[in-house]
Amino acid sequence: MKPLNAPVGFFGLITSCARSRALLKTLAGSFRPACARRLLSLLLVFALPAVVQAQFTFTTNNGAITITQYTGPGGAVVIPGMTNGYPVTAVGGAAFYDNTSVTSVIIPSSVTSIGGWAFYNCLFLISANMPNSITNIGDWAFLGCYRLLDFTMPSSVTSIGLRAFEACYSLTSLTIPDGVSSVGPETFDLCISLTNVTIGNGVSSIGYLAFNSCSSLTNVSIPKSVTNIADYAFSRCGSLSGVYFQGDSPSLGGPNVFSETYGATIYYLPGTTNWFTPFGGLRAVLWNPSIQTTNANFGVQTNQFGFTIIGTTNIPIAVVACTNPANPAWLTLQTCTLTNGSIYFSDPQWTNYPARFYRIRSL
């Protein structure tokens, strides 16, 4: 294990306060006072990096470096991409374990792995800037990072460890990348501020207590390759109003998948199979809105473009529009429920655009 030294400036050989003072005293005696003061200030600036060194310890293996421990003063931390001529490729297990002084960390693009317990219980960590080179986030990696708010899951991630983000109270939104195959047990347990979760298309299973007590979570979309959801996976999600499944009914690990999640509804698509109600304790409803293009209400009506939408009674919908479907920026125009199974939508702004395209999505 070796200290990872901060880069040293022009006066890199000045490595101790005693030697610095001796050199400054000698040089100051050789110059006029004003010049000596300027030289003194310059030397102090260049000598600073030598004092603020050895903020990391690390190991080297096959020409790659793993950070094993952070020993610096805290605050904003930048992990170097290279040291001693080798790339830094991993933040090792427990490298920042139980640190209460680090407020932000920037991880270089050379890093591919975040080890288990790496940022465990970093109580004041607010921001973690992670590059699109990271493929693995280890067990318990960010557990107990209560203030972690500025965080985006890299799209390169393929593995998220057990309880990796448990009790990250301040996280509000998260996208699980398509390359991740499973959301493990308790991964996002007690993420009480999490309002929006997008689960990647590669996820096939959701583990025990994975989103337990995510009390601010309002809607979840479950992709069609999901085949298994463990018991209590979404228990105690008190704000959850809708769970949207894109594929066939997955197998459930028990009757309590949505335990203590009151008032939510399961929505499934036409053409999917094996749905029943109650499903995991919740009512299951077919989500099947469609735009009627052949009746008299379709088209321009009193200077407004409109159409009728029909479907299952009281299902929630959003009507969105864009001007270029090849590169769409969808704008929400209206959210509503299909009271009595039908609603008429009209767009008074349609003349402001050379073309406008519409679609219906879930809330």
Residue pairs with C-beta under 8 A, 6 or more apart in sequence:
1 57
1 58
1 59
1 68
2 57
2 58
2 59
2 60
2 84
3 53
3 54
3 56
3 57
4 54
4 55
4 56
4 57
4 58
4 65
4 67
4 80
4 83
5 53
5 54
5 83
6 49
6 52
6 53
6 54
6 55
7 49
8 49
8 50
8 53
9 45
9 46
9 47
9 48
9 49
9 50
10 46
11 43
11 46
11 47
11 50
12 49
12 50
14 20
14 23
14 43
14 46
14 47
14 50
15 50
17 51
20 43
20 47
23 43
24 40
24 43
27 36
27 39
27 43
28 36
28 39
28 40
29 36
31 39
52 72
52 73
54 71
55 70
55 71
55 72
55 73
55 77
56 67
56 68
56 69
56 70
56 71
56 72
56 79
57 67
57 68
57 69
57 71
58 65
58 66
58 67
58 68
58 83
58 88
59 65
59 66
59 68
59 92
60 84
60 86
63 86
63 87
64 86
64 87
64 88
64 89
64 90
65 83
65 84
65 86
65 87
65 88
65 89
65 90
66 88
66 89
66 90
66 91
66 92
66 115
67 79
67 88
67 90
67 91
67 92
67 95
68 92
68 95
69 92
69 94
69 95
70 77
70 95
70 96
70 99
70 102
73 101
74 99
74 100
74 101
74 102
74 103
75 101
75 102
75 103
75 104
76 103
76 104
76 105
76 106
77 102
77 104
77 105
77 106
78 105
78 106
79 88
79 91
79 105
79 106
79 107
79 108
79 111
80 88
80 108
81 87
81 88
81 108
81 109
81 110
82 88
82 110
87 110
88 108
88 110
88 111
89 110
89 111
89 112
89 113
90 111
90 112
90 113
90 114
90 115
91 107
91 111
91 113
91 114
91 115
91 118
92 115
92 118
93 115
93 116
93 117
93 118
93 138
94 115
94 116
94 117
94 118
94 120
95 115
95 118
95 119
96 102
96 105
96 118
96 119
96 120
96 122
96 125
97 117
97 118
97 119
97 120
97 121
98 120
98 121
98 122
99 119
99 121
99 122
99 125
100 122
100 123
100 124
101 124
102 122
102 124
102 125
103 124
103 125
103 126
103 127
104 125
104 126
104 127
104 128
104 129
104 150
105 119
105 125
105 127
105 128
105 129
106 129
107 114
107 128
107 129
107 130
107 131
107 134
108 131
109 131
109 132
109 133
110 133
111 131
111 133
111 134
112 133
112 134
112 135
112 136
113 134
113 135
113 136
113 138
114 130
114 134
114 136
114 137
114 138
114 141
115 138
115 141
116 138
116 139
116 140
116 141
116 161
117 138
117 139
117 140
117 141
117 143
118 138
118 141
118 142
119 125
119 128
119 141
119 142
119 145
120 140
120 141
120 142
120 143
120 144
121 143
121 144
121 145
122 142
122 144
122 145
122 148
123 144
123 145
123 146
123 147
124 147
125 142
125 145
125 147
125 148
126 147
126 148
126 149
126 150
126 170
127 148
127 149
127 150
127 151
128 142
128 145
128 148
128 150
128 151
129 150
130 151
130 152
130 153
130 154
131 154
132 154
132 155
132 156
133 154
133 156
134 154
134 156
134 157
135 156
135 157
135 158
135 159
135 179
136 157
136 158
136 159
136 161
137 157
137 159
137 160
137 161
137 164
138 161
138 164
139 161
139 162
139 163
139 164
140 161
140 162
140 163
140 164
140 166
141 161
141 164
141 165
142 148
142 164
142 165
142 168
143 163
143 164
143 165
143 166
143 167
143 168
144 166
144 167
144 168
145 165
145 167
145 168
146 167
146 168
146 169
146 170
147 169
147 170
148 168
148 170
148 171
149 170
149 171
149 172
151 168
151 171
151 174
152 175
153 174
153 175
153 176
153 177
154 177
155 177
155 178
155 179
156 177
156 179
157 177
157 179
157 180
158 177
158 179
158 180
158 181
159 180
159 181
160 176
160 180
160 183
160 184
160 187
161 184
161 187
162 184
162 185
162 186
162 187
163 184
163 185
163 186
163 187
163 189
164 184
164 187
165 171
165 187
165 188
165 191
166 186
166 187
166 188
166 189
166 190
166 191
167 189
167 190
167 191
168 188
168 191
169 190
169 191
169 192
169 193
170 193
171 188
171 191
171 193
171 194
172 193
172 194
172 195
172 196
172 216
173 194
173 195
173 196
173 197
174 188
174 194
174 196
174 197
174 198
175 197
175 198
175 200
176 183
176 197
176 198
176 199
176 200
176 203
177 200
177 202
178 200
178 201
178 202
179 200
179 202
180 200
180 202
180 203
181 202
181 203
181 204
181 205
182 203
182 204
182 205
182 206
182 207
183 199
183 203
183 205
183 206
183 207
183 210
184 207
184 210
185 207
185 208
185 209
185 210
185 230
186 207
186 208
186 209
186 210
186 212
187 207
187 210
187 211
188 194
188 197
188 210
188 211
188 214
189 209
189 210
189 211
189 212
189 213
189 214
190 212
190 213
190 214
191 211
191 214
192 213
192 214
192 215
192 216
193 216
194 211
194 214
194 216
194 217
195 216
195 217
195 218
195 239
196 217
196 218
196 219
197 211
197 214
197 217
197 220
198 221
199 206
199 220
199 221
199 222
199 223
199 226
200 223
201 223
201 224
201 225
202 223
202 225
203 223
203 225
203 226
204 225
204 226
204 227
204 228
205 226
205 227
205 228
205 229
205 230
206 222
206 226
206 228
206 229
206 230
206 233
207 230
207 233
208 230
208 231
208 232
208 233
208 253
209 230
209 232
209 233
209 235
210 230
210 233
210 234
211 217
211 220
211 233
211 234
211 237
212 232
212 233
212 234
212 235
212 236
212 237
213 235
213 236
213 237
214 234
214 236
214 237
215 236
215 237
215 238
215 239
216 239
217 234
217 237
217 239
217 240
218 239
218 240
218 241
218 242
219 240
219 241
219 242
219 243
219 244
219 362
219 363
220 234
220 240
220 242
220 243
220 244
221 244
221 246
221 362
222 229
222 243
222 244
222 245
222 246
222 247
222 250
223 246
223 247
224 245
224 246
224 247
224 248
224 272
225 247
226 245
226 247
226 250
227 250
227 251
228 250
228 251
228 252
228 253
229 250
229 251
229 252
229 253
229 257
229 280
230 253
230 254
230 257
231 252
231 253
231 254
231 255
231 256
231 257
232 254
232 256
232 257
232 259
233 253
233 257
234 240
234 243
234 257
234 258
234 261
235 256
235 257
235 258
235 259
235 260
235 261
236 259
236 260
236 261
237 258
237 261
237 264
238 260
238 261
238 262
240 258
240 261
240 264
241 263
241 264
241 265
241 316
242 264
242 265
242 267
242 316
242 362
242 363
243 258
243 264
243 265
243 266
243 267
243 282
244 267
244 287
244 362
245 266
245 267
245 268
245 269
245 272
246 269
247 269
247 272
248 272
248 273
248 274
249 268
249 272
249 273
249 274
249 275
249 276
249 279
252 279
252 280
255 280
255 281
256 280
256 281
257 280
257 281
258 264
258 280
258 281
258 282
259 281
261 281
261 282
264 282
265 282
265 283
265 284
265 285
266 275
266 277
266 279
266 280
266 282
266 283
266 284
266 285
267 284
267 285
267 286
267 287
267 315
267 362
268 275
268 284
268 285
268 286
268 287
269 286
269 287
269 288
270 286
270 288
275 284
275 286
276 284
277 283
277 284
277 285
278 284
285 312
285 315
286 312
286 315
287 311
287 312
287 315
287 362
288 311
288 312
288 315
289 309
289 310
289 311
289 312
289 315
289 317
289 338
289 360
290 309
290 310
290 311
290 360
291 298
291 307
291 308
291 309
291 358
291 360
292 298
292 307
292 308
292 309
292 310
293 307
295 308
297 306
297 307
297 308
297 344
298 306
298 307
298 308
299 305
299 306
299 307
300 306
301 346
303 348
303 351
304 346
304 347
304 348
304 350
305 346
305 347
305 350
305 356
306 344
306 345
306 346
306 347
307 344
307 345
307 358
308 342
308 343
308 344
308 345
309 317
309 319
309 338
309 342
309 343
309 344
309 345
309 360
310 338
310 341
310 342
311 317
311 338
311 341
312 338
312 341
313 338
313 339
313 340
313 341
314 337
314 338
314 339
314 341
315 337
315 338
316 335
316 336
316 337
316 362
316 363
317 335
317 336
317 337
317 338
317 360
317 361
317 362
317 363
318 332
318 334
318 335
318 360
318 361
318 362
318 363
319 332
319 333
319 334
319 335
319 345
319 358
319 359
319 360
320 330
320 331
320 332
320 333
320 358
320 359
320 360
320 361
321 330
321 331
321 333
321 347
321 356
321 357
321 358
321 359
322 328
322 329
322 330
322 331
322 356
322 357
323 329
323 353
323 354
323 355
323 356
323 357
325 357
328 357
330 359
330 361
333 345
333 347
333 358
334 345
335 363
336 343
347 356
347 358
350 356
